[in-house]
């Protein structure tokens, strides 16, 4: 019979190798897109998602999973507030991990572990994020991060490292949009309208948000400026395949 220490070790190894299991234990059952995101081994993954679908929590879980394996993680977000909030979520996963390595350094923007794992968070406006070499590069709300920042941080990835960009859409321009359209990366779609637990929020926003904003925030559409002459949602509901064309 295996002793308790060995069982704990094997369980910790299982969780370390499957971030979706870690998410399930700390947060609850992940959505399908979250499981896909957390289990992806692609060297470059893009997540196009609605707001409030759990992207920051998923990002924090992925970051902690990498740190627990002794990896270096850099998370870049559009603002300083967002970057610090992301580190708080990473620490939440650390606090929920019974086998978490000892913390040797902890600040508002950095967490370093005794096993060599390290996480840095920085706003996209920072001039101090150059010069690192990272195993996992995460760009939060990447469509809102200036292209010059993205091109500056991409070379930080180790040869065996990974890049993850996760964002709501922000118009038909920029590196995030170009990469999504090109389809050369692992693309993950996370629309709030496809997630049952968000139905009440989606229904509320559908009633009160301007159409263009609803399409961008909930349907994840890359839209230009201006207001459509016809309501696409009304046109979609007016179309049926149950009736045949009129024959004269």
C-alpha positions in Angstrom: 0.0 0.0 0.0 1.4 3.4 -1.0 2.2 5.7 2.0 0.6 9.1 2.3 3.7 11.1 1.3 4.0 9.2 -2.0 0.2 9.6 -2.7 0.5 13.4 -2.0 3.5 13.6 -4.3 1.7 11.7 -7.1 -1.4 13.9 -6.7 0.7 17.0 -6.8 2.4 15.8 -10.0 -0.9 15.1 -11.6 -2.2 18.6 -10.8 1.0 20.2 -12.0 0.8 18.5 -15.3 -3.0 19.2 -15.7 -3.8 22.9 -14.9 -7.5 22.2 -15.6 -7.5 19.9 -12.6 -6.0 22.7 -10.5 -8.7 25.1 -11.7 -11.4 22.6 -10.9 -10.2 22.2 -7.3 -9.8 25.9 -6.6 -12.6 27.5 -8.7 -14.9 24.7 -9.8 -15.7 23.0 -13.1 -14.0 24.9 -16.0 -16.0 25.9 -19.1 -15.1 24.0 -22.2 -13.0 26.9 -23.5 -11.1 27.1 -20.2 -10.2 23.4 -20.3 -9.0 23.8 -23.9 -7.0 26.9 -22.9 -5.4 25.4 -19.8 -4.5 22.1 -21.5 -3.1 23.6 -24.7 0.5 22.8 -25.4 0.7 25.1 -28.5 3.7 27.3 -28.7 1.4 30.2 -29.6 -2.2 30.4 -28.5 -4.8 33.1 -29.0 -8.0 33.3 -27.0 -10.8 35.6 -28.4 -13.3 36.0 -25.6 -16.1 38.0 -24.2 -15.8 40.0 -21.0 -16.5 38.3 -17.7 -16.0 34.8 -19.0 -13.2 34.2 -16.5 -10.2 35.0 -18.6 -8.1 36.6 -15.8 -8.7 33.7 -13.5 -7.8 31.2 -16.2 -4.6 33.3 -17.0 -3.7 33.2 -13.3 -4.2 29.5 -13.1 -2.0 28.9 -16.1 0.7 31.2 -14.7 0.8 29.4 -11.3 0.9 26.0 -13.1 4.0 27.1 -14.9 5.6 28.6 -11.8 5.0 25.4 -9.8 7.2 23.7 -12.4 10.0 26.2 -11.9 9.3 28.3 -14.9 9.6 32.0 -15.6 6.3 33.8 -16.4 5.7 37.3 -17.7 2.2 38.7 -17.7 1.7 42.0 -19.6 -1.6 43.9 -19.3 -2.8 47.3 -20.6 -2.7 49.0 -17.3 -0.8 48.9 -14.0 -4.0 48.2 -12.1 -4.8 45.2 -14.3 -1.3 43.8 -14.0 -1.3 44.0 -10.2 -4.8 42.4 -10.0 -3.6 39.5 -12.1 -0.7 38.8 -9.6 -3.3 38.8 -6.8 -5.2 36.1 -8.6 -1.9 34.1 -9.1 -1.3 34.3 -5.4 -4.8 33.0 -4.7 -3.9 29.9 -6.6 -0.6 29.7 -4.7 -2.5 29.9 -1.4 -4.9 27.1 -2.4 -2.0 24.8 -3.4 -1.0 22.5 -0.5 2.3 21.6 -2.2 3.2 25.2 -3.2 7.0 25.8 -3.2 8.2 28.3 -0.6 8.0 32.0 -1.5 11.4 33.7 -1.5 10.3 37.1 -2.9 6.9 38.8 -3.0 6.1 42.3 -4.2 3.1 44.0 -5.9 4.6 43.1 -9.3 6.7 40.0 -8.6 6.4 36.5 -7.0 9.5 34.3 -6.8 9.6 30.7 -5.5 12.3 28.5 -4.0 12.1 26.1 -6.9 13.1 28.9 -9.3 9.6 29.7 -10.5 8.9 33.3 -11.0 6.1 35.6 -12.2 6.4 39.2 -13.2 3.5 41.4 -14.1 3.8 44.7 -15.9 1.6 47.3 -17.6 2.0 47.7 -21.4 3.1 51.3 -20.9 6.2 50.2 -18.8 9.7 50.8 -20.2 11.2 48.3 -17.8 9.8 45.0 -19.2 12.7 44.5 -21.7 15.6 42.2 -21.0 13.8 39.1 -19.6 13.9 35.5 -20.9 10.6 33.7 -20.2 9.1 30.3 -20.4 5.6 31.6 -20.6 4.6 35.0 -22.0 1.0 36.0 -21.4 -0.5 39.2 -22.9 -3.8 40.0 -21.2 -6.3 42.1 -23.3 -3.8 41.9 -26.1 -6.0 43.7 -28.6 -5.6 46.8 -26.4 -1.8 46.5 -26.0 0.1 48.7 -28.5 1.8 46.8 -31.3 5.2 48.2 -30.4 5.0 46.7 -26.9 4.0 43.3 -28.3 6.9 43.3 -30.8 9.3 44.3 -28.0 8.3 41.4 -25.7 7.8 38.6 -28.2 11.6 38.0 -28.5 11.7 37.3 -24.7 10.3 33.8 -25.2 12.7 31.0 -24.8 13.2 28.7 -27.8 11.1 26.1 -26.0 8.7 28.7 -24.5 5.1 29.6 -25.1 3.1 32.7 -25.9 -0.5 33.2 -24.9 -2.6 36.2 -25.9 -6.1 36.5 -24.6 -8.4 39.4 -25.4 -11.8 40.8 -26.3 -11.8 42.3 -29.8 -10.9 45.9 -30.4 -11.5 46.7 -34.1 -10.0 45.4 -37.3 -6.4 46.3 -36.7 -3.3 45.4 -34.7 -1.2 42.3 -34.2 -3.8 40.4 -32.3 -6.4 40.9 -35.1 -3.8 40.0 -37.8 -2.7 36.8 -36.0 -6.3 35.7 -35.4 -7.3 36.3 -39.1 -4.1 34.5 -40.3 -5.0 31.3 -38.4 -1.4 30.3 -37.9 -1.8 29.9 -34.1 -4.0 27.8 -31.8 -7.2 29.8 -31.7 -9.7 29.4 -28.9 -13.1 31.0 -29.0 -14.9 32.0 -25.7 -18.2 33.7 -26.4 -20.5 34.6 -23.4 -23.5 33.7 -25.5 -22.3 30.1 -25.6 -21.8 29.7 -21.9 -25.0 28.7 -20.0 -24.0 30.2 -16.6 -23.8 33.7 -18.2 -27.3 33.6 -19.7 -28.8 36.2 -17.3 -26.0 38.6 -17.8 -26.1 38.2 -21.6 -29.9 38.8 -21.7 -29.5 41.9 -19.5 -26.7 43.4 -21.7 -28.7 42.5 -24.9 -31.5 44.6 -23.7 -29.5 47.7 -22.6 -26.2 47.8 -24.5 -25.9 49.5 -27.9 -26.0 46.9 -30.7 -22.4 47.5 -31.9 -21.0 47.2 -28.3 -23.0 44.0 -27.7 -21.7 42.4 -30.9 -18.2 43.3 -29.9 -18.3 42.4 -26.2 -20.5 39.3 -26.4 -20.4 38.0 -29.9 -16.6 38.6 -30.2 -16.9 40.4 -33.6 -14.1 42.5 -34.9 -16.0 45.6 -35.9 -15.0 48.9 -37.5 -16.4 52.3 -36.4 -20.0 53.4 -37.1 -23.4 52.0 -36.6 -24.9 49.3 -38.9 -28.0 50.4 -41.0 -29.7 47.1 -40.4 -29.7 45.2 -37.1 -27.8 41.9 -37.9 -29.5 40.1 -35.0 -33.0 41.0 -36.3 -32.0 39.8 -39.8 -30.7 36.5 -38.4 -33.9 35.8 -36.5 -36.0 36.7 -39.5 -34.4 34.0 -41.7 -35.8 30.5 -41.7 -35.0 27.3 -43.6 -38.4 25.8 -42.9 -40.1 27.5 -45.9 -39.4 27.0 -49.6 -38.9 29.8 -52.0 -42.1 31.1 -53.7 -42.5 29.7 -57.2 -44.4 31.8 -59.7 
